[in-house]
Amino acid sequence: MTTQRPPIERSLSAFGWRHARSRHTALLILTTLSFPLIYASLEIPKIIVNEAINGGPGPRDIFGQQVEQIPFLLLLSGSFLGLVILINGFKWLINVGIGMLAERLLRRLRYVMFETLLRTPPKRLGAMRPRESVHAIMGEAEQLGGFMGELYVTPAFQGGQLLVLVTFIFVQDVWLGLAAIALYPIQAVIVPVLQKKVIALNRERARTARALADRLGEGIVTIPEMRLNGTTGWHLAQVSGLLHTVTAIRRAIYERKFTIKWINNVLTQLTPFLFFSIGGTLVIQGDLDFGALVAVLAAYKDLTPPWKALLTYGQRWIDFSSRFRLLIDGLSQDDLMPKPLEVAATGEARAAPGPLVLERLRVEVDRTRLEIAHLEIAPGSTIAILGGPPGAAAALMRATVGLEAPAEGTVRLAGEDLATAETAMIAREVAFAGPTPTLVAGTLRDNATYTLMRRRPSDDPDSANAPARLSEAALTGNAPDDPNGDWIDYIAAGVADTAALDRRLLSLIGAVGLDDTLWSVALNRRVGPDGAARLAPAITALRESVAGAAETHREIIEPWVETRVNSNASLLSNLLYAIPREGQGDARDPARALDIPGIAALLEESGGRTVLEDAGRQIARALVDLAEALGPTSPVLDRLGAFTRQDIAEAAALADLGPRPRKTERQRLAALAAGFVQTRDQLDIVDDAMVERILAARARAMPAMRRSPDLVAVDAEEIAPARTIANTLLAAPRRHDRRPAWSKLDTALREAVEGAGLDGHVLAVALQTAIGEAGLDQMSQRRLGLVRALLTRPRLIGVEGLADGATSADRRIRAAIAADLPEGIVVMAVQSEAAADGADVVIAIDESGAITLRDGSQPGGAEGAPGALRGPSRSDAAEDEA
């Protein structure tokens, strides 16, 4: 394997110069151009004092023109103002340039750090802590970001400005110039020495603070053992000792920090003393004019900031350079894998199917050694691995499909060694469906098609942000590809376009038994604008079909009745007898509807707003009482319907509001009550008096509600995107107190939808559900992982934690895998002999790690030592049977 060093230099200055040389140079040129202007801005005040004010009333010759005293003064003053504006314009350009340069270098650093992590070998990657890596990329790199823009410009600008000011003072008088810089060498030597010690103490303080945090965390967890064993005093002494250490370190920091400040302040004030004494003497003796002394004093006032900036820069340089080296040392290892190659859908033919060959394979699990001398598996075969110590079967399976490097030996697929094969070949030919598939942020469809997200999308020339995105990517060495483009590799999936991919995806979802879960997600999913457009043409006929199912299962739903409160609908829907038209306040967040002006006005006019606020106050009190009764850590508080832990935490403040709450507090009360559903949330706040108030507000609101463009009445034929699919089909909410019986009604709804030919549309709506909202259980997540593994049509697939038993569902999934991959090699870690039935090759491991290979396609198949046992392909078996 060829080792490539990461493109991160060992020093901060080298990194900044290599990747931003031209931008550093441009800023340095701007900085240099500003110096003559700064010098001129110092010279003009001296001319104003000596010539314009003290030079007498006579006219002055300016470029051949005679100018009187006051116009001359105004001309000089205007020139001074223009210089100030021009100089600050240069500073603006330089500062913006520094900021953007810092951001681009920070972006590059983070990108390269993440890219390097992707190249980290699996063994070392497994030992890393994700949180530490994220903190390094986000937190530690952030601290370096601002300084990287200043690497060369700050010392050049501040140092150049200092040089201009000192030069000006020397021009006025050599002795004043010497007085101005006399104390700089002392500060340049003493302050950095003291500052290094402060930096070291700060690091020691951080380490001690982490140790204190660990000790406190340990103590909190160990409180029961402390009480049982009487070790409370020892723990208190440990914490007290660390607190003492922190205090001592802070004292040392304060002493040195304020010593530095004292030295700087004293030395800074000594120079004006020299100016006043020496300069005043020279003015009295006539060796220096008064205007020059005033100009020198003004120049010295501007001299202090750049000098302090240079001292600060030196201190920060020491600190950030060491931080950068520490950050890079964790990444710059010699065992990095090559940069991953992209897999592009170029249309080339895939490699012909070839056998899987294990040669002198040795896998070590704890102290157990698993060995296979030689094994060749033909395409179309299934390998079942079972038995052995805990984790042995899974470890051997992972090594067999190239997921983990074996201790010894090789694994070849169609002649390619999986340990050295290119990333593109692995991605194209090998897949894995494991017990804990990684779910990425996005929708169910994004996760199902994750394995296909590998074709670089073409840039959209009409995209408004494409030029800026591409330009910034080029400047920072980042990937130039559009993150929102179409990344799907349709060729790898064996389909031509999105529609064909969706058909294949839904077919696989049904084959692996994930369709029931998807239907459950779909029925609770908002229709959405796209779904409404697809469902609208057939919705009337579909509702008539569903009406029979609703009548059969009428005890599971609660129909809307204009004169009754629906206890399975939100309080907001009950007040309005409607729901928002475009989904601004859907079932997951109905409170958002309160921000829609038309709905807010309607609630205010009908009195519904007051009902919501009073209900919100009652809910807050009920939540506070419940939290006090159960305790703040009770798991029951995580199952309170629409109310989150944050709602419960904020309830205490809302429950104690006075009789006249502020507008923002009223808004929070109304928002708390808007999504309340009586049977779901089970808080006893809807009594007879509340029912009367809700119905009265509804009666006042209904005439205007029927005309409102923001609302759809609950009894309207129109499809509201904010409604769930189940609510749309049933025209009524399902009863939360009959939730266990929902499956019966859901089955009827599913049959009706399938009968109308709308099942693909409904499931497509479900696939657009955010993965966090889908609420997939562990088995559903594993099946989703299998779907995305099968989508790529791999030549070799490893399966773990799924279909590894003898249930009918397990058998169906194994059959689905075999049917979808007729030429693929399937390697499964299974739990029992029954689960291995039908496999072409069975690898049985005993408790000592000894391996027995046998033909599993026939009961009592031939056994052999771990030598050359060739598994027949499914096509071979079919020919033998014929």
N, C-alpha and C positions, 0 to 999 in steps of 0.2 A: 504494500500500500504506500503510495507516495504521500509524504508528509508535506503539508503546506503551512507555512507560518501565517498567523493571522495578520492582516494589514494594520496592526496597531504598533506604532513606534514605542521604543522603550522609554522615551522622555516626552514630557508634555510639550516642550518647545518644538521638538522634531515633528510630532504629530500635527501641531497647529501649522507649522510652516509647510509641510509636504502637501497638506490637503487644502490650504487656503493661501498659497503663495501670492497669487495675483491679487487677491482681495486685501491681504496685508500690505502689499506694495502700494495699491491705490490709496489706502488710508494713510500710509506713510508720506505719500506725495501731498495729499491734502494737508497733513500736519505741517510739512515743510513750508507749504505756500502760506500758511497762516502766520509764520514767524515774523516776516517783514511788517505785516499789519499790526501785530502786537507791539513791535518796536515803535512804529509810527504813533500808536495810541499812547505810548509813554512820552514821546517827544513833543507832541502837540500841547499837552497841558503846560509844559515848561515854556513853550513859545507864547502861549496865552498869557501867562503870568509876567514874563520878562518883556515881551514886545507889545502885545495887545493892550495889557492893563498898565504896566509900569513904563512903557516905552514912549509916553508922551502923546500929544494930540496930532502930531504931524501925519501926513498921508504916507502910506506904505506902497512900495512898488511890488505888485504881484503879477508876474508874467507880462511885464510891460505896461500894466494898468495901475493908475494911482487910486488907492483905496483909503478912505478915511478910517479913523480909529474904531468907531463902533461897527461899521460894516465889516472891517477886518476881524474884529472880535467875533461877530456873528458868523463870518465865514469859517474861522477856525473852530468855533463851537459846533457848527454844522458838520464840518469835516470830522471832528471827534465823534459826533453822534453816528455819522455814517460808518466810521471805522468800527465802532462798538457793534452796530447792527451786522456789519460784514463779518467781524470776528466771531460773533455768536452764531451766525449762519454757518460758518466753517465748523464750529463746535457741534452744531446740530447735525450736520452731515457726518461728522466723525463719530458722534455718539450713536446715531442710528446705524451707521456702518458697523460699529463695534457690537451693538446689540444683535444685528442680523448675522454677523460673522459668528458670534457666540452660539446663537441658536442653530446655525447650520453645522457647526462643529459638534455641538451636543447631539444633534440628530444623527450625524455620521457615527459618532462614538457609540451611541445606543444601538444603532443598526448593526455595526460591526460586532459589538459585544453579543447581541442576540444571534447573529450569524455564526459567531464562533461557538456559542453554546450548541447550535445545531450540529456542529462538527465534532462535538465532544464524544469520545468513545462511550459505548453503553455502560461499561464497568465504572468509569469515573462519573458519568452522568447519574448513575443510580445512587452514588454517595453524596450527591449535591442536594441541598435543601432548596426547593423552589422559592421559598420566601426570601432566602438570602440572595439568590440570583436576581430576583425581581428588585430587591432593595438596592443591590449593586447597580443595576441598569437604571433604575428610576431615582433613588435617593442619592447615592454616592456620585453618580454621574451628574446629577442636577447641580450639586455643589461645585463641580468643576466647570459647568457650562458657562457661567458668566465670566469667569476668569480667562477662559480660552480666547475670548474675543479681544482681551486686553494684552495678550502675550507680548506683542511688539509695539502696538500703538501707544499704550499708556506710558511706558518708559520713554518712548520717543517724544510724545506730545508734552508730558510733564517735564521731562529732562530738557527738551528744547525750549520750552517756555521759561524754565529756570535759567537756562543759559542766556536767553534774550534779556531777561530782567537783570541778571548779574552784569552782563556786558554793558547795558545801559547805565548801571550805577558806576561801573569803572570808567565809562566815558565821561561822566560828570566829575568824578574825582577818584583817584586810585585808592586813597586812604579809606574813603567810604566803601569802596568795593571790597577792600580787604576786611573791613569791619563786618560787611554783610555776610561774608563766607567764613569768617574766622572760626565760628563755633560748629560749622557743619561737620568737619572731620570727627569731632567729639561725638556728636549725635550718630554719625554713620557707623561708629565703632561700638558705642555702648548700647544703643537701643536694639540693634539686631541680636546682640548677645542675650540681653534680657528677654527679648521677644521669643527667642528659641526656647528658653526655659518655660515661658508661659504656654507656648504651644505644646511642649512635652507634658506640662502639668495638666493641660486640658485633655490630652489623650488619656493620661492616667486617671483623671476624674471620670471620663466616659467609661473606661474599663471598670472602675470601682462601682460606678452607677449600675452597670450591667450586672456585676456580681451581687450588688444589693438587691436588684430586681429579682434575680434568680433566688436569692435567699428568702426574700419576702414571699415569692410564689411558692417556694418549697414549704415555708412555714404555714401558709394558708391551707395548702393541701394536707399538711400533716397535723392540723389542729386536733382531730380525734386522737391520734397517737400521742400527741403532747399530753393531753388530759389523762389518757390511760396510763402513760409511763412516767408522768411527772417531770417531763423534760422542758417545760415552758421556760424556766429560768435560763437553761442553756441556749435555747433559741433566741431569747431576748438579748442575751450577752453577745451572740453572734451578730445580730442586727445592730446592736449598740456599737460594737467594734467597727463595723463597716461605716456606720453613720459618723463615727469619730474620724475615720480615715477620710471620708468625703469632706468633713468640716476642715480638717487640717490642710487638705489639698486646696480647698477654696481660699483658706487664709493665705497660703503661699501665693496663689494666683492674684489675690487682691493686693498683696504687698508689692509684687513685682509689677503688676499692671499699673498701679498708681505711682510707683517709683518712676516708671517710664513717662507717665503723664507729668509728674513733677519736674523731671529733667527737661522734657520738651518745653514746658511752660516757662521755666526759669531761663533756659538758654534763649528762648524766643524773645523774652523781655530784655535780655542783656543787649541784644543788637540795637534796639531803639535807644538804649542808654548811650551806646557808643555814637549813634547818629546825632543825638541831641548835643552830646558833649563835644565830639570832634567836629561835626558839621556846623554847629553853632559857632564854635571858635573860628572856623574857617570863614564863615559868613561875616563875623565881626571884624576879622582881620582883612577882609576884602579879597581873600583867595578863592571864594566860592560865592556865586550869586544866589540870591534868595530863591529864585524860581527853580534853580537846579536842586536846592535842598528840598523844596516842596515836592519836586518830581521824584527825587530819591526816596522820600518818605512814602509817596504814593506807590512807587515801584516795590518798595519793601513790603507794603501791605499786600501786594499781589504775589510776593515772593514766597510767603509761608505756605499757601495751599499746595503749590506743586511740590515743594520740598516734603511736606507731610505725605502727599500722595505717593512720592517715590519711596519714602520709608515704609508706608503701608504696602506698596507693591512688593518690595523686597520681602516683607514678612509673609505676605500671601504666597509669593513665589516658593518660599521654603515649604510652606504648609501644603499647597496644592500639588507641587511636584512630587512630594512623598506620597500623597494620596493617589496620584495618578499611577505611580510605580506599583503601589500596593494593589490597585485595581487591576492593572495589566498582568501582574505576576500570577493572579489567579486564572488568567485566560491563556497566557502564552506558554502552553505546554508543547512538548515535542511529539505528542501522540495524537494530534488532531487529525481527523479524517479529512479526505479531500473535499473541496467545495461540492455541494450537491449539484448534479446536473439536472436540467429541466427535462420534463417529459412533455413533448409537444405532439399534438395530433397532426402528424405530417402525412398520414395515409400510407406509411410503409407497412408491408405485411409483417405480421407477428412471426416470431420464430416457430418452427415446426415443433409439435409436442415431442418431448424427449423424456427419458427415464429419470427418476430420482435415485442417485447412487450415494450410499453412505460407505465411506472407506476408512477403516481403522478408527471409528468414532469412539471417543471417550468423553463422558459427561460425569461431572462430580456434583453430588447433592449432599451437602453437609459432609459426612464421612463415608458416604456410599458412592461406589464407582460403578457406572453403567458403561458397558462396552459392547460394541457391535463391530465384528471384523470386516464384514462386507455384506451389503444388502442393496439389491437393485429392485426398484419398484417401477412398473410400467405405467404409462399414462392411463388414466381412467380407473385407477385403483384407490381403494380406501384402506388406510392403516389405522388400526385401533391399538392404543397403548394403554395398559392398565396394570394395576398392582404396584408393589414396591413400597418403600417408606413414603411418608407424606411429602408430596411435591415432586416425587421422582418421575411419575408419568408426564406431568406438565413440563418438567425441565427437559426431558428427552424429546417431547414434542416440539418445544421451542427451538432446541438445537437442530432438530430434523428439518424444520422449515426456515432455518437461518436467522431466527430472531435473536438468538444468543450464541456467542462463539463457543464451540466445544473446547474442552481442555486439550483435546488432541484430535487429529483426523480432519477429514474434509467432507463437505456436503455439496454435491454437484447436481444441478438441474439442467438437463439437456446439454451437458458438457460444461456448463458455467459453474465455477466455484462461487458459492453464495457469499463466502467470506470476503472475496475480492471483487465481486461483480459491481458494475456501475449502479449508481442509485436508480437510474432510469430503468435498468433491467429488473431490479428488485421490485420497483413500483409497478411495473407492467406485468410481471409474472407471478408475484407472491402476494398473498393476503393473509390476514389473521383476524379471527373473531374470538375475543377473549372475554373473561368474566367481568372486566371493568373497562368497557370502551370509553375513550375520552370523548366528552361532549363539548363541542365548540359553541361559542356564542352565536346565536342565529336561530333559524327556524328548524322545525323537524325536517324539512326538505334539505336545508343546508347540511344537517348532520347525516342524513341518509346518503347524500351525494358527496360527502366529504372526500372520499377516496378518489373522486374524479376531478377534484379541484386542482388541476395541474397543467392545464393548457393556457399559455399566455394569451390573454384577450387582445384583440386588435383595438387600437385607439379609435375613439369616436371623434372624427374631425369636427363635429358640430358641438362637442362638449365645451361649455364655457370655461371650465377650470383646467382643461387639458394642457394648454400651453404653460400655465403657471406651475402645474404639478410636475410636468416633464422637466421644466427648467430647474426647479428646486431639487428634484431627484438627481439631476446631473451635477448640480453644485455640491451635493452632500454624499454622492456615491451610493444613494439608496436605489431600491428597485424602482424602475420607471413605470411599472405596470399599473393599470387602473384597478384599485381594490374592489370596485363595484362592477367590474366588467364580467363577462361570461367566461368563467374559468373551466367550465365543464369539458372534459375530454370525451366527446361523443364516440370517437372511434374506439377507445378503450372499452366503452360500455356496449359496443356493437349496435349503436343506434344512429339515426341520421340527424335527429333534431330534438328539441325540447319535448314536443308532444310524444314522440316515440320513447324518449327516456322516461317520461311520466308513466306511460303504459307499462314499461318494463319494471319500473319502481313499484307500482301498485301491484303488479303480478307477484313480485318477490315478497312484498309485504303480506299478501295473502298466503303465499306458500310457506312462510316461516311462522305463521300464526300471529302476526302483529296486527292483523286487520281489526280484530275486536277492540283492541286498545285504541286504534286510530279512529274507529267509529265513535267510541266513547268521547274522545277528544273533539271529534267533529261536531257532535251534537251539542256540546257545551261551548262551541266556538261561535263568535259573532259572525254573522253572514258576511259583513263587509261589502263595500261598493262593488268589487269584482264579482263576489258571490251572488249578490243581489241581481246583477245583470245576467248571470248565467242561469239562475233559478227562476227568474221572473216569467219566462215564457211558459213554463210548465207548472207554475206554483198552484194555480187554481185546481187543476186536475189532481195534483199531488195531495192537496189539502183534502179533497173529497175522499181520496183513498185512505188518507191518514185518519179521517174522521171516524171511520169504522173502528180502527184500532184504538182511538181515543175513547170511544164509547165502551169498547170492551174492557179497557183499563181505566175507566173514569175515576176509580178510587185513587189513582196515582197522580192525577192532575187536579188543579183547582181553577176552573173556568173563571173568566172575568165576569162580574156582575156589577152593573153601574151603581147599584144601591148597597154594595157590600165592600168591605175592605178585603183585599186579597192578601192573606197572611204569608204567601210564598213569593210575593213580589216585593220590590224595594219600596221604602216609604215614599221616595220621590215619585215613583211610577204611580203609587196609590193616590198621591195628592193631585197629580196631573192627569191621571187616567190615560197616560201616554208615555212614550219614551223618545229620547232625542232622535232626530231623523238620521243624522250622519255619524252617530257613534261617539260623539264627544263625551258622553256619559254612559258607557256601556256597563254591563253587569259587574265588571271588575273595578270600575272607578266611576260610579254614578255621580260622585261629588263634583266632577269636572263640569257637569252640565250647569252647575250654579254660576259658572263664569260666562255662560252664553247670554248676551244681553236680553234677547226676547224671552227666554225662560226665566231669567232673574226678575224681569218686570212682571211677568205673569204670576209668579209666586208672591211677589210683593202686593200686587193688586188683590189677589184672592185670599190673602191671609195664610197661605201655605208656608211662607217664610217663617212666620211666628211659630207655626206648628213644628217645623224642623228645628228651630232653635230651642224650643221647650223640650222636644224629644231628645235633642243632643245633650241638654243639661241632665236629663234623667239617665241617659246612657252613660254619661261620664260618672255620675254618682254610682250607678250599678257596677261599672267596671272597677271603680275604686274599692267598693265593698267586696267585690269578688277577689281582687288582688290581695286585700288585707286578710280575707278568710282563708285563701289557699296558700298564701306566701308568694313572694316575688319570683321564685324559681320553679313554681309548679308547672309541669308540662301541660296542664289543662289550659293554661293561658295561651298556648300555641294553637289551640283548637277552638277559638272563639269566632268562627265564621269569618266575617269581613274585618275584624278588628285585630290589628297587629300589636306587637309589643310596644311599638312607638306610640300607638293610639292609647294604650293602657298607661304608659308613662306620662303622656300629656293630659290624661283624664283628670288627674288630681287638681291641676290648675284650672281646668274648665269647670269642675264640680263646685269650686269655691268662689265663682264669679259673683259679683254683686248684682243687684236688681237691674242695673243699667250698664251692661257690658259695652265695651268699645266696638266699633265697626269690625275690626279684625277678629275680635273675640266672637262676635256674632257669626262671622263667616266660618270660623272653626267649629262652632257648635252645629251649624247647619250642615257642614261637610261631614261631621261625625255621624249625623242621623240620615243623610241622604241615601246611603246604601244599606241601611238596616232592613233585614228581612226577619220577620217575627219568628217563623218556625225554624229557620236556620240558625239565627244568632241566640235564640233562647234567653232573651232578657225580658223580664216581665214589665214592659213599659206601655203596652198598648191596652189600656183599659177602656171601659165603655165611654168615658168622657173623651178620651183621645180619638176613639172611633168616630164619635159625633163631629168632632172638630175636623177630622180628615175628610169626611163626607161633605161637610159644609163647604170647606175650601175647594173640594173637587167640583161641587155644583157651581160655585162662582167662577171657576177656571174653565169649565168645559166649553162654553160658547166661544171664547177666545182661543182655546186650545185647538178646536176644529179648524180654525182659520190660520193657525200659526205655521209659518214655513219651517220652524225649527223642530216641530213635534209630529209624531205619528201616533194616532189614537190606538190603544191596545186592541180595539175591535175592528180596525181598518183592514181592508184587503191588501193595502200597499205593503211591500216588503221593506222593512226598516233595516238598514245595515247594522244598526246597533243591537238588534235582537240576536239571540243565539239561534242556531239552526233548529234545535228542538222547539224553542218557543215560536219560531216562525211557522213550523209545520203544524204545531198543536194549537196555536193561537191562545196558549195558556201556559203558565209555568208548571213544572213538575213539583210535586209536594216533597219538601225536604224531610218530612217525618215519615215518608215512605221510600226513602232513598234505596234500601236494599232491593226493592221491587222495581227499580228503574230499568233493570236489565230486560225485563219482560217487554216493557213499552219500547225500549230502545231497539229490541229485535224486530218489533212490528214496524217501527219507523224505518229501520234499515231495509226490510223487505219492500216497503212501499217505495222507498227511494230507488232501490235496485230495479223494481218493477217499472218505474218510470224512466229508467236509463240515466238517472242523474247521479249514480253512485260515484262515478269518476269525478264529477264536479264537486260533490260534497267532500270527498276525501282530499281533493286538491286544496280545498279551503282548510282542512285539518293540517295539511302539510305546511301551511304558512303560519302555523302556531309557533310562537317562541318556545324554545326548548324548555325554558324555565317554567312556562305556564302549562306545559303539557302534563307535568306531573307523572312522568314515566316511572314505574317501579323497576327494580333491578333486573328482573327477567325481561321486561320490555326493552330496557336499554341494551341487554345482550342480543336480543333479536334484531334490534336496530343496527347493532354492530355487525351482525351477520349479513344483513341486507346490504350494507355498504361494502362489505368484503366481497360478496357475490357480484355486485354491480360491475366490477372490473374484469370479470371473467378470468380469474387467475388460473395459471397452470398448476400452482401449488397453494393449498390453503391449510392453515392450522386452525383447529377449533378447540377451545377450552372453556369449560364451565357452561356449556350449552349442548343440549341433545346428547348428554352423556349418561342417561339413565335408560330404563326399560319401559317407560310409560308410552302410551299411544302418541302423545304429543312429541316426545323425543323421536319416536320412529318416523313420524311424519316429517320432522325437520331433517333427519338424516336422509330420508328419501328425496326431499326437496333439493338438498345439496347435490346428491348424486345426479338427479335429473337435470339440474342447471349446469353442472360441470361434467359433461359426459367424457371429456378428454382430460379433466383435471385430476390431480392427485390430492386426496383428502387425508390429512393426518389429524386424528382425534384422540384426546386424552379422555378416556371413559372410566366409569366407576365400577362396572361389573361385567361378568362374562356375557350376561344377557344383552348388554349394550353393545358388545363386540360382535354379536351374531350378524352375519352377512358381510363383515369386513373381509377384504381380500387377503390382508395380512394382519395377524394379531401379534403384537409384541407384549409378552407377559413378563412382568418383573416380580421376583419374589422379594422377601424381606431383606435378604442379604445383598440384593442388587443383581443377582444372576438373571440373565435374559434368556427366554425361550421364544423362538419364532415359530409360527405355524400358519398354515393356510386356514383362514377363518371363513372362507366362502362355503365350506361344507362342514356339518357337525362332525367333530372328531377329526378335523383335518390333520394333515401330516405335520409333525413337529420336527424341529431341527435346532442345532446349536446356532449361536449367533454368527452364522456364516452366510453362504450364498443362497438366499431364498428369494426367488423372483416372484413377485406378486402378479397374477394375471390381470389384464385389463378387462373392463366390462365387455368390450367387444369380443375379446378372446373367450370369455365365459359364455357369451351368447352363441358363438360358433360351436363350442364344445357341446352345448345343450342341443343345438340343432343336429 
